[in-house]
Amino acid sequence: MNVDDNNPNSAKARGSRLRYIREELLGLSRNKFAERHKEKKLTINNLQNMEDARFKGMKVEHVELLLPALEEEGIICSKAWLLEGTGDPPRFRNYLEHFTGENVASKKNNELIGQEKLEDTAIAAELRAFREGHVDAVDAIISDDALEPCFLTGDYVAGIRYTGVDINQAIGLPCIVQTQTGQVLTRILANGKAEGCYTLAGSKYATKDYTLSEVKVFSAAPIVWWRRPLKLSSFKR
């Protein structure tokens, strides 16, 4: 394992966090992201230097350019997360609208559209209540099949975050995990071999081996709240 792999302050880790936002959250190529924010001097070369940790990677002055761009994209992200991987992971200001808007707009069945909009509003209200009721709450959208059949891609999940030595209380449970480098995953938490390290695994029903070994974890939140949108209710088994 590279010495920088578990160092959240390394240029490599910072680059990985930026790439996660651009690719996983926004679904934008470097060209597209640069084109949308060219007035902020976020060129393709600048993005590549930051993401690939070239020329010492992302610096504070780069973050000052990135944050307004992310704000325009509807992303809530802190300076501390980009630079250090600490605090809440980035999220859409209203991520329910982001993940459902285009699909809903393209449907022809107005009755179904109405049902889904009502459901999205209800889910958003429940999530807000959950976060308001728990100081250490964290939520996510399942983005792969690592935890099938219990959780499907597109499910909304939430939990209460453990940090430090308390992370051990989450061992053996499906969790929302934030690694020390800022990556956010939904995986089953298991002990690692090295002190302070953990194994992140998928279920035996997953389509591939999702196991990551000897990972340093910033926080782990056992999933205690779960909702499946109406459009996913026809299970694929």
BANU-206975 format. One line per field, with one value per atom (N, C-alpha, C): x, y, z; residue in one letter. Coordinates in nm, 3 decimals. Each point is the difference from the previous one (the first is absolute). Example, Ala and Ser with C-alpha at 12.3 -4.5 7.8 and 13.67 -1.06 7.14 Angstrom:
<rs>
u <- 1.319,-0.089,0.090,-0.035,0.082,-0.077 $
v <- -0.569,0.119,0.120,0.105,0.119,0.109 $
w <- 0.780,0.000,0.000,-0.072,0.006,0.073 $
residuo <- a,a,a,s,s,s $
</rs>
This chain:
<rs>
u <- 0.085,-0.085,0.088,-0.031,0.076,-0.013,0.107,-0.001,-0.107,-0.043,-0.102,-0.143,-0.017,-0.134,-0.094,0.051,-0.084,0.032,0.067,0.029,-0.098,-0.099,-0.104,0.051,0.119,0.055,0.090,0.021,0.092,-0.062,0.086,-0.047,-0.084,0.040,-0.074,-0.142,-0.014,-0.132,-0.088,0.058,-0.077,-0.051,0.088,-0.041,-0.111,0.006,-0.105,-0.134,0.003,-0.126,-0.061,0.084,-0.053,-0.054,0.072,-0.048,-0.131,-0.015,-0.125,-0.117,0.019,-0.108,-0.031,0.105,-0.020,-0.062,0.054,-0.046,-0.124,0.005,-0.107,-0.123,0.018,-0.115,-0.053,0.089,-0.044,-0.007,0.079,0.000,0.053,0.100,0.055,0.143,0.032,0.138,0.081,0.131,0.082,-0.030,-0.013,-0.029,-0.129,-0.104,-0.130,0.005,0.064,0.008,0.078,0.112,0.082,-0.077,-0.076,-0.077,-0.105,-0.064,-0.106,0.055,0.130,0.056,0.130,0.008,0.123,0.028,-0.107,0.022,0.069,0.002,0.067,0.143,0.047,0.136,0.021,-0.109,0.009,0.017,0.121,0.028,0.014,-0.001,0.019,0.135,0.103,0.132,0.002,-0.068,-0.007,-0.069,-0.112,-0.073,0.085,0.070,0.085,0.112,0.061,0.106,-0.051,-0.121,-0.057,-0.038,-0.069,-0.050,0.111,0.102,0.109,0.119,-0.018,0.105,0.130,-0.013,0.117,0.037,0.128,0.049,-0.056,0.004,-0.046,-0.152,-0.072,-0.144,-0.079,-0.115,-0.092,0.055,-0.007,0.044,-0.118,0.023,-0.107,-0.056,0.087,-0.050,-0.087,0.023,-0.086,-0.139,-0.001,-0.129,-0.086,0.064,-0.076,-0.067,0.056,-0.062,-0.107,0.026,-0.091,-0.132,0.005,-0.122,-0.113,0.026,-0.108,-0.054,0.090,-0.043,-0.091,0.036,-0.082,-0.134,0.003,-0.124,-0.095,0.054,-0.083,-0.057,0.073,-0.048,-0.099,-0.027,-0.094,0.062,0.134,0.070,0.036,-0.035,0.044,0.128,0.110,0.129,0.083,0.072,0.081,0.146,0.067,0.144,0.075,-0.043,0.067,-0.010,-0.114,-0.015,0.092,0.006,0.086,0.147,0.042,0.141,0.041,-0.091,0.038,-0.086,-0.113,-0.089,-0.079,-0.014,-0.071,-0.138,-0.090,-0.135,-0.092,-0.119,-0.099,0.048,-0.025,0.035,-0.087,0.041,-0.079,-0.134,-0.097,-0.135,-0.070,-0.101,-0.079,-0.087,-0.019,-0.084,-0.137,-0.052,-0.122,0.025,0.072,0.045,-0.114,-0.113,-0.112,-0.047,-0.006,-0.040,0.102,0.129,0.104,-0.012,-0.021,0.000,-0.133,-0.108,-0.129,-0.056,0.049,-0.060,-0.008,0.113,0.001,-0.089,0.002,-0.082,-0.148,-0.037,-0.140,-0.048,0.084,-0.039,-0.025,0.065,-0.011,-0.117,-0.066,-0.109,-0.127,-0.083,-0.124,-0.119,0.014,-0.111,-0.008,-0.090,-0.008,-0.036,-0.082,-0.038,0.122,0.083,0.122,0.095,0.010,0.085,-0.043,-0.132,-0.051,0.033,-0.015,0.031,0.148,0.087,0.143,0.040,-0.059,0.032,-0.042,-0.118,-0.046,0.093,0.042,0.089,0.135,0.056,0.128,-0.008,-0.112,-0.018,-0.005,-0.069,-0.011,0.136,0.076,0.132,0.091,-0.004,0.084,-0.036,-0.128,-0.044,0.048,-0.008,0.048,0.150,0.076,0.144,0.035,-0.071,0.025,-0.028,-0.111,-0.034,0.105,0.048,0.103,0.127,0.043,0.122,-0.017,-0.118,-0.025,-0.006,-0.042,-0.012,0.128,0.100,0.126,0.117,0.077,0.113,0.098,0.023,0.100,-0.062,-0.115,-0.066,0.074,-0.006,0.057,-0.090,-0.019,-0.086,0.069,-0.052,0.062,-0.103,0.033,-0.078,0.085,-0.056,0.074,0.035,0.129,0.045,0.046,-0.005,0.041,-0.073,0.034,-0.072,0.077,0.092,0.085,-0.078,-0.115,-0.076,-0.131,-0.012,-0.120,0.001,-0.117,-0.134,-0.066,0.067,-0.062,-0.021,0.101,-0.007,0.030,-0.084,0.014,0.055,0.058,0.046,-0.116,0.019,-0.104,-0.073,0.020,-0.060,0.059,-0.081,0.046,0.025,0.116,0.035,0.060,-0.008,0.058,0.041,0.088,0.047,0.059,0.047,0.061,0.148,0.081,0.142,0.079,0.086,0.100,0.136,0.079,0.137,0.096,0.130,0.101,-0.016,0.022,-0.008,-0.142,-0.098,-0.140,-0.035,0.083,-0.024,-0.012,0.071,-0.004,-0.141,-0.088,-0.137,-0.078,0.051,-0.069,0.050,0.097,0.056,-0.107,-0.004,-0.096,-0.131,-0.012,-0.126,0.016,-0.109,0.003,0.001,0.093,0.022,0.018,-0.022,0.045,0.138,0.103,0.138,0.066,0.067,0.086,0.143,0.083,0.139,0.079,0.120,0.084,0.031,-0.004,0.027,-0.125,-0.115,-0.123,-0.095,0.036,-0.088,-0.120,-0.118,-0.123,-0.051,-0.018,-0.041,-0.107,-0.085,-0.093,0.048,0.054,0.063,-0.019,0.029,0.002,0.138,0.002,0.126,0.053,0.129,0.064,0.137,0.055,0.132,0.107,0.103,0.116,0.111,0.111,0.112,0.086,0.019,0.083,-0.084,0.065,-0.070,-0.057,-0.127,-0.065,-0.049,0.011,-0.044,-0.119,-0.080,-0.120,-0.011,-0.083,-0.034,-0.142,-0.019,-0.132,-0.042,-0.114,-0.039,-0.144,-0.030,-0.137,-0.061,-0.124,-0.067,0.039,-0.032,0.033,-0.086,-0.105,-0.088,0.040,0.103,0.044,0.055,-0.006,0.043,0.151,0.074,0.146,0.055,0.128,0.064,0.031,-0.069,0.017,0.099,0.066,0.082,0.117,0.014,0.116,0.063,0.128,0.068,0.091,0.019,0.092,-0.029,-0.125,-0.045,-0.013,0.054,-0.020,-0.131,-0.083,-0.137,-0.016,-0.060,-0.030,-0.127,-0.102,-0.125,-0.074,-0.084,-0.087,-0.136,-0.103,-0.137,-0.083,-0.029,-0.087,-0.134,-0.046,-0.124,-0.120,-0.071,-0.116,-0.128,0.014,-0.117,0.014,-0.111,0.007,-0.133,0.005,-0.120,0.032,-0.095,0.015,-0.104,0.044,-0.096,-0.095,-0.116,-0.104,0.050,0.082,0.045,0.094,0.048,0.089,-0.073,-0.130,-0.073,-0.020,0.020,-0.007,0.138,0.024,0.132,0.053,0.128,0.067,0.073,-0.045,0.061,0.042 $
v <- -0.119,0.119,0.125,0.096,0.123,0.076,0.068,0.073,0.106,0.050,0.105,-0.053,-0.132,-0.054,0.030,0.006,0.027,0.135,0.087,0.134,0.099,0.047,0.086,0.135,0.040,0.129,-0.008,-0.119,-0.015,0.055,0.036,0.050,-0.106,-0.127,-0.108,-0.011,0.009,-0.010,0.118,0.119,0.118,-0.015,-0.049,-0.021,-0.101,-0.106,-0.103,0.057,0.090,0.059,0.089,0.077,0.084,-0.085,-0.107,-0.088,-0.066,-0.036,-0.059,0.095,0.128,0.097,0.013,0.017,0.024,-0.121,-0.120,-0.118,-0.063,-0.024,-0.076,0.084,0.123,0.083,0.077,0.065,0.084,-0.074,-0.107,-0.074,0.082,0.084,0.088,-0.039,0.010,-0.017,0.123,-0.011,0.118,0.111,-0.037,0.099,0.076,-0.075,0.061,0.088,-0.049,0.080,0.128,-0.010,0.117,0.099,-0.051,0.086,0.078,-0.066,0.064,0.106,-0.010,0.091,0.065,0.025,0.056,0.141,0.075,0.136,-0.001,-0.115,-0.012,-0.053,-0.008,-0.048,-0.145,-0.077,-0.143,-0.071,0.003,-0.060,-0.151,-0.067,-0.145,-0.036,0.077,-0.026,0.016,0.105,0.020,-0.117,-0.045,-0.113,-0.126,-0.024,-0.120,0.007,0.117,0.015,-0.029,0.048,-0.022,-0.146,-0.059,-0.136,-0.105,0.026,-0.097,0.032,0.097,0.037,0.044,0.068,0.052,0.137,0.030,0.130,0.032,-0.100,0.009,0.006,-0.018,-0.017,0.122,-0.029,0.104,0.081,0.131,0.091,0.085,0.078,0.083,0.094,0.059,0.095,-0.068,-0.130,-0.074,-0.020,-0.029,-0.023,0.125,0.117,0.125,0.017,-0.059,0.002,-0.107,-0.116,-0.114,0.020,0.054,0.007,0.077,0.119,0.069,-0.082,-0.072,-0.084,-0.113,-0.062,-0.108,0.054,0.121,0.063,0.019,0.042,0.018,-0.133,-0.108,-0.132,-0.058,0.075,-0.048,-0.090,0.000,-0.086,0.078,-0.056,0.055,-0.074,0.074,-0.061,0.099,-0.049,0.089,0.000,0.107,0.011,-0.111,-0.028,-0.103,-0.137,-0.030,-0.132,-0.013,0.104,-0.006,-0.012,0.075,0.003,-0.113,-0.037,-0.093,-0.125,-0.001,-0.116,-0.010,0.111,-0.002,0.062,-0.039,0.054,-0.075,0.056,-0.065,-0.008,-0.112,-0.011,0.094,0.033,0.092,-0.061,0.086,-0.045,0.107,-0.039,0.097,0.077,0.127,0.084,-0.063,-0.047,-0.082,-0.121,-0.100,-0.108,-0.092,0.003,-0.080,0.051,0.133,0.056,-0.035,0.004,-0.028,-0.143,-0.096,-0.139,-0.042,0.076,-0.043,0.093,0.123,0.100,-0.039,-0.042,-0.031,-0.119,-0.102,-0.118,0.034,0.080,0.036,0.083,0.095,0.089,-0.076,-0.113,-0.073,-0.098,-0.019,-0.097,0.060,-0.085,0.049,-0.023,-0.085,-0.033,0.105,0.096,0.112,-0.046,-0.105,-0.049,-0.054,-0.075,-0.055,0.112,0.104,0.114,0.063,0.016,0.060,-0.084,-0.132,-0.089,0.009,0.002,0.005,0.133,0.109,0.130,0.005,-0.053,-0.005,-0.086,-0.113,-0.091,0.067,0.068,0.068,0.106,0.073,0.102,-0.064,-0.113,-0.069,-0.052,-0.059,-0.052,0.114,0.112,0.115,0.051,0.004,0.046,-0.095,-0.131,-0.097,0.014,0.019,0.017,0.125,0.108,0.124,-0.023,-0.069,-0.027,-0.089,-0.099,-0.090,0.077,0.087,0.077,0.100,0.059,0.096,-0.069,-0.126,-0.073,-0.067,-0.006,-0.067,0.086,0.047,0.088,-0.066,-0.129,-0.071,-0.080,0.044,-0.071,0.019,-0.102,0.007,-0.081,0.044,-0.074,-0.014,-0.091,-0.027,-0.067,-0.006,-0.077,-0.119,-0.119,-0.120,0.011,-0.011,0.025,-0.126,-0.117,-0.123,-0.117,-0.122,-0.118,-0.073,0.070,-0.065,-0.057,0.059,-0.045,-0.069,-0.044,-0.076,-0.135,-0.055,0.044,0.095,0.031,0.086,0.142,0.054,0.137,0.001,0.069,0.006,0.136,0.005,0.126,0.098,0.119,0.102,0.011,-0.096,0.010,0.117,0.061,0.105,-0.060,0.025,-0.058,0.108,-0.024,0.093,-0.077,0.059,-0.061,0.105,-0.046,0.089,-0.034,0.098,-0.018,-0.031,-0.102,-0.029,0.049,0.055,0.041,-0.054,0.007,-0.045,-0.146,-0.030,-0.139,-0.053,0.090,-0.044,-0.066,0.019,-0.065,-0.151,-0.057,-0.145,-0.050,0.088,-0.041,-0.032,0.045,-0.023,-0.123,-0.072,-0.116,-0.107,-0.051,-0.103,0.054,0.132,0.062,0.072,0.008,0.082,0.148,0.075,0.137,0.098,0.126,0.110,0.035,-0.024,0.015,0.117,0.085,0.102,-0.034,-0.021,-0.035,0.125,-0.022,0.112,0.092,-0.054,0.082,0.066,-0.021,0.069,-0.078,-0.119,-0.080,-0.048,0.004,-0.042,-0.128,-0.105,-0.130,-0.060,-0.083,-0.079,-0.144,-0.048,-0.131,-0.064,-0.129,-0.069,0.021,0.044,0.030,-0.123,-0.027,-0.113,0.044,-0.075,0.030,-0.015,0.084,-0.015,-0.069,-0.025,-0.065,0.099,0.120,0.101,0.082,0.049,0.080,0.126,0.027,0.119,-0.014,-0.120,-0.023,-0.096,0.012,-0.081,-0.058,-0.103,-0.056,0.044,0.045,0.040,-0.102,-0.063,-0.112,0.013,-0.069,-0.011,-0.131,-0.022,-0.125,-0.110,-0.122,-0.113,-0.001,0.083,0.006,0.108,0.079,0.107,-0.058,0.078,-0.050,-0.006,0.063,-0.007,0.014,-0.020,0.012,0.147,0.058,0.141,0.022,-0.104,0.006,0.098,0.085,0.088,-0.034,-0.029,-0.044,0.108,-0.007,0.089,0.148,0.037,0.137,0.074,0.120,0.084,0.075,-0.006,0.050,0.122,0.105,0.121,-0.020,-0.060,-0.024,-0.116,-0.065,-0.108,0.015,0.000,0.017,-0.123,-0.089,-0.113,0.050,-0.062,0.044,-0.037,0.102,-0.022,0.058,0.076,0.059,-0.030,-0.039,-0.045,0.026,0.052,0.016,-0.038,-0.067,-0.037,0.075,0.082,0.076,-0.091,0.054,-0.074,-0.061,0.076,-0.047,-0.120,-0.031,-0.115,-0.118,0.016,-0.100,-0.131,-0.005,-0.127,-0.063,-0.083,-0.055,-0.083,0.015,-0.084,-0.110,-0.119,-0.111,-0.109 $
w <- 0.000,0.000,0.000,-0.085,-0.006,0.130,0.038,0.128,0.004,-0.118,-0.004,0.001,-0.016,-0.018,0.116,0.122,0.116,0.064,-0.075,0.050,-0.062,0.076,-0.058,-0.048,0.047,-0.039,-0.122,-0.053,-0.112,-0.128,-0.095,-0.129,-0.071,0.015,-0.063,0.057,0.132,0.063,-0.038,-0.003,-0.040,-0.143,-0.087,-0.138,-0.013,0.079,-0.002,0.043,0.099,0.047,-0.109,-0.067,-0.108,-0.114,-0.035,-0.107,0.038,0.127,0.048,-0.025,0.030,-0.022,-0.149,-0.079,-0.144,-0.070,0.027,-0.071,0.062,0.131,0.066,0.029,0.046,0.035,-0.121,-0.073,-0.111,-0.132,-0.015,-0.126,-0.116,0.027,-0.103,-0.035,-0.129,-0.042,0.041,-0.003,0.028,-0.099,-0.128,-0.103,0.031,0.037,0.025,0.124,0.106,0.122,-0.026,-0.072,-0.030,-0.086,-0.097,-0.089,0.079,0.097,0.078,0.095,0.035,0.101,-0.048,-0.130,-0.056,0.051,0.040,0.050,0.137,0.066,0.130,-0.015,-0.121,-0.029,0.040,-0.005,0.026,-0.134,-0.052,-0.130,0.010,-0.114,-0.002,0.063,-0.032,0.056,0.151,0.049,0.146,0.068,-0.059,0.057,0.000,-0.110,-0.007,0.103,0.016,0.100,0.140,0.030,0.134,0.020,-0.097,0.016,-0.004,-0.079,-0.014,0.089,0.090,0.097,-0.069,-0.111,-0.070,0.057,0.002,0.050,0.139,0.088,0.139,0.013,-0.111,0.007,0.046,0.064,0.042,0.117,-0.014,0.105,0.047,0.105,0.056,-0.105,-0.081,-0.101,-0.104,-0.025,-0.092,0.061,0.128,0.068,-0.006,0.010,-0.006,-0.136,-0.104,-0.133,-0.013,0.062,-0.014,0.073,0.120,0.081,-0.068,-0.061,-0.072,-0.118,-0.068,-0.112,0.048,0.110,0.055,0.049,0.057,0.045,-0.119,-0.114,-0.119,-0.049,0.024,-0.040,0.102,0.105,0.102,0.104,0.009,0.095,0.126,0.114,0.128,0.038,0.010,0.032,0.079,0.098,0.083,-0.043,0.033,-0.025,0.073,0.125,0.080,-0.065,-0.063,-0.062,-0.120,-0.082,-0.118,0.038,0.101,0.036,0.094,0.093,0.107,0.006,-0.071,0.005,0.129,0.073,0.128,-0.015,0.090,0.000,-0.094,-0.023,-0.085,-0.144,-0.067,-0.142,-0.083,-0.122,-0.084,-0.036,-0.020,-0.032,-0.081,-0.073,-0.074,0.097,-0.030,0.085,0.015,-0.108,0.007,-0.089,0.055,-0.085,-0.045,0.068,-0.047,-0.136,-0.017,-0.128,-0.108,0.036,-0.099,-0.054,0.087,-0.042,-0.063,0.023,-0.052,-0.106,-0.006,-0.087,-0.146,-0.058,-0.142,-0.032,0.086,-0.025,0.008,0.101,0.017,-0.117,-0.045,-0.108,-0.130,-0.016,-0.126,-0.001,0.113,0.005,-0.058,-0.060,-0.061,0.092,0.098,0.089,0.110,-0.014,0.095,0.140,0.009,0.132,0.073,-0.072,0.060,0.038,-0.086,0.032,0.131,0.016,0.123,0.122,-0.013,0.111,0.037,-0.101,0.028,0.063,-0.046,0.059,0.146,0.028,0.139,0.084,-0.058,0.073,0.026,-0.101,0.016,0.109,0.002,0.102,0.139,0.011,0.128,0.045,-0.092,0.034,0.045,-0.074,0.037,0.138,0.032,0.132,0.110,-0.027,0.099,0.023,-0.108,0.014,0.080,-0.027,0.076,0.148,0.029,0.140,0.065,-0.075,0.054,0.033,-0.091,0.023,0.114,0.009,0.109,0.135,0.000,0.126,0.046,-0.087,0.035,-0.046,0.094,-0.031,-0.095,0.017,-0.079,-0.115,-0.050,-0.108,-0.132,-0.083,-0.135,-0.091,-0.125,-0.092,-0.134,-0.083,-0.130,-0.089,-0.127,-0.098,-0.040,0.006,-0.040,-0.148,-0.033,-0.137,-0.074,0.067,-0.067,0.064,-0.042,0.050,0.110,0.067,0.100,0.118,0.032,0.117,-0.038,-0.125,-0.037,0.071,0.030,-0.038,0.099,0.111,0.101,-0.052,-0.070,-0.048,-0.150,-0.077,-0.144,-0.043,-0.118,-0.055,-0.008,0.055,0.001,0.132,0.092,0.133,0.078,0.084,0.090,0.137,0.057,0.130,0.090,0.129,0.097,0.124,0.077,0.124,0.091,0.114,0.099,0.008,-0.023,-0.024,0.127,-0.010,0.102,-0.050,0.089,-0.035,0.107,-0.030,0.096,0.037,0.126,0.045,-0.006,-0.002,-0.005,-0.133,-0.101,-0.130,0.016,0.099,0.022,0.031,0.048,0.029,-0.128,-0.114,-0.126,-0.075,0.056,-0.069,-0.022,-0.122,-0.036,-0.055,-0.006,-0.042,-0.134,-0.079,-0.121,0.042,-0.053,0.047,-0.115,0.032,-0.084,0.053,-0.080,0.046,-0.071,0.078,-0.060,0.037,-0.102,0.025,0.040,0.047,0.041,-0.118,-0.121,-0.117,-0.056,0.065,-0.038,-0.087,-0.044,-0.083,0.081,-0.059,0.068,-0.066,0.079,-0.051,0.090,-0.056,0.081,-0.006,0.111,0.005,0.138,0.008,0.129,0.062,0.124,0.068,0.072,-0.018,0.068,0.050,0.094,0.053,-0.109,0.008,-0.085,0.078,-0.066,0.066,0.078,-0.057,0.064,0.098,0.103,0.100,-0.064,0.029,-0.053,-0.142,-0.058,-0.138,-0.003,-0.105,-0.012,-0.141,-0.012,-0.130,-0.035,-0.122,-0.048,-0.105,0.022,-0.088,-0.046,-0.109,-0.047,0.047,-0.035,0.037,-0.098,0.035,-0.088,-0.126,-0.004,-0.116,-0.100,0.033,-0.089,-0.130,-0.106,-0.131,-0.016,0.091,-0.005,0.142,0.014,0.131,0.027,0.097,0.033,0.116,0.043,0.121,-0.014,0.100,0.015,0.134,-0.001,0.123,0.056,0.131,0.072,-0.030,0.021,-0.025,0.133,0.005,0.117,-0.015,0.103,-0.007,0.089,-0.055,0.077,0.082,-0.062,0.072,-0.063,0.080,-0.047,0.065,-0.081,0.051,-0.037,0.095,-0.030,-0.056,-0.105,-0.065,0.088,0.045,0.087,-0.060,-0.110,-0.067,-0.148,-0.063,-0.138,-0.070,-0.121,-0.082,-0.144,-0.063,-0.141,-0.081,-0.098,-0.080,-0.076,-0.030,-0.070,-0.130,-0.074,-0.131,0.009,0.123,0.019,0.064,0.020,0.080,-0.072,-0.133,-0.071,0.005,0.099,0.029,-0.115,-0.024,-0.099,0.076,-0.013,0.075,-0.099 $
residuo <- m,m,m,n,n,n,v,v,v,d,d,d,d,d,d,n,n,n,n,n,n,p,p,p,n,n,n,s,s,s,a,a,a,k,k,k,a,a,a,r,r,r,g,g,g,s,s,s,r,r,r,l,l,l,r,r,r,y,y,y,i,i,i,r,r,r,e,e,e,e,e,e,l,l,l,l,l,l,g,g,g,l,l,l,s,s,s,r,r,r,n,n,n,k,k,k,f,f,f,a,a,a,e,e,e,r,r,r,h,h,h,k,k,k,e,e,e,k,k,k,k,k,k,l,l,l,t,t,t,i,i,i,n,n,n,n,n,n,l,l,l,q,q,q,n,n,n,m,m,m,e,e,e,d,d,d,a,a,a,r,r,r,f,f,f,k,k,k,g,g,g,m,m,m,k,k,k,v,v,v,e,e,e,h,h,h,v,v,v,e,e,e,l,l,l,l,l,l,l,l,l,p,p,p,a,a,a,l,l,l,e,e,e,e,e,e,e,e,e,g,g,g,i,i,i,i,i,i,c,c,c,s,s,s,k,k,k,a,a,a,w,w,w,l,l,l,l,l,l,e,e,e,g,g,g,t,t,t,g,g,g,d,d,d,p,p,p,p,p,p,r,r,r,f,f,f,r,r,r,n,n,n,y,y,y,l,l,l,e,e,e,h,h,h,f,f,f,t,t,t,g,g,g,e,e,e,n,n,n,v,v,v,a,a,a,s,s,s,k,k,k,k,k,k,n,n,n,n,n,n,e,e,e,l,l,l,i,i,i,g,g,g,q,q,q,e,e,e,k,k,k,l,l,l,e,e,e,d,d,d,t,t,t,a,a,a,i,i,i,a,a,a,a,a,a,e,e,e,l,l,l,r,r,r,a,a,a,f,f,f,r,r,r,e,e,e,g,g,g,h,h,h,v,v,v,d,d,d,a,a,a,v,v,v,d,d,d,a,a,a,i,i,i,i,i,i,s,s,s,d,d,d,d,d,d,a,a,a,l,l,l,e,e,e,p,p,p,c,c,c,f,f,f,l,l,l,t,t,t,g,g,g,d,d,d,y,y,y,v,v,v,a,a,a,g,g,g,i,i,i,r,r,r,y,y,y,t,t,t,g,g,g,v,v,v,d,d,d,i,i,i,n,n,n,q,q,q,a,a,a,i,i,i,g,g,g,l,l,l,p,p,p,c,c,c,i,i,i,v,v,v,q,q,q,t,t,t,q,q,q,t,t,t,g,g,g,q,q,q,v,v,v,l,l,l,t,t,t,r,r,r,i,i,i,l,l,l,a,a,a,n,n,n,g,g,g,k,k,k,a,a,a,e,e,e,g,g,g,c,c,c,y,y,y,t,t,t,l,l,l,a,a,a,g,g,g,s,s,s,k,k,k,y,y,y,a,a,a,t,t,t,k,k,k,d,d,d,y,y,y,t,t,t,l,l,l,s,s,s,e,e,e,v,v,v,k,k,k,v,v,v,f,f,f,s,s,s,a,a,a,a,a,a,p,p,p,i,i,i,v,v,v,w,w,w,w,w,w,r,r,r,r,r,r,p,p,p,l,l,l,k,k,k,l,l,l,s,s,s,s,s,s,f,f,f,k,k,k,r,r,r $
</rs>
